Amino acid sequence: MSSALSKEKIKKAKFRKKIREWKFLKEQEKDISELYSIYNAELTDVLTKIENCFPSSAPVDEQPEEDGEAYYSGADFSFPEVPSSSKNNEEIPTWIKKLYKKIAKETHPDIVEKMDISDFEKSIREGMFKKTADSIEHKNYDTLLEFAYDLDIEVDEEVLIDSGIIEDSIEDLKNSIISKQKEPCWKWGDFEGDIEKRSKLVAWVRHEMSFKSISEEIIREFISFYEEGLVESWVSKYKRESESGEKND
């Protein structure tokens, strides 16, 4: 076997390895994005409920002296931005246009409607068509590649290697995952079941959002009720105590 042929085979083998890594990261990023959304909704709900009971017009209590990482045992709140992979100033490559047409032949609603497949599969393919059109508009070409592989559409490996799209997408996916895992809401999810860490986290976020602070004891009590699914009981308890205090005054 010639040296040139051997190098070419090694190059292609390494690229296929990158394809497998890319597919894995695509799935991982989807899972992490779903969890991120859930954690963000939970933390927002917690902050909202506490603020409703202790609005920012309440008397100022002592603010946390430590900030960020040191305050709640090692979590990172650097709030990094996800790097952009936008290529809006580039012309659409010819091979991408051809790939788009191949995908459209398998996903266009008029074509899909005549296919002998289930309604569920039809809805998936029609969804692909919409996302493919959007990815062309925003030049998110890795989405086209993902659909092409899902639909068993042949992609020119040589062109794909030279384009650098897979390498760029892998880097973007890694950055997206890292970025989400550094956000406060992700730490909230990580701290599930740890009342102390969740309480410190909530106190820190309230401080960063310039809310008037309340005692950590109150926050800890709220988190305890939250962990047990008894938030409404805590809110009722707070309202009774608040009303009782107003009457005594």
Buried (B, 14 or more C-beta within 10 A) or exposed (E): EEEEEEEEEEEEEEBEEBBEBBBEBBEBBEEBEEBBEEBBEBBEEBBEBBBEBBEEEEEEEEEBEEEBEEBBEEBBBEEEEEEEBEBEEEEEBEBBEEBBEBBBEBBBEEBBEEEEEEEEEBEBBBEBBEBBBEBBEEBBBBBBBBBBBBBEBEBEEEBBBEBEBBEBBBEBBBBBBEBBBBBBBBBBBBBEEBBEBBBBBBBBBBBBEEBBBBEBEBBBBBBBBBBEEEBEEBBEBBEEEEEEEEEEE
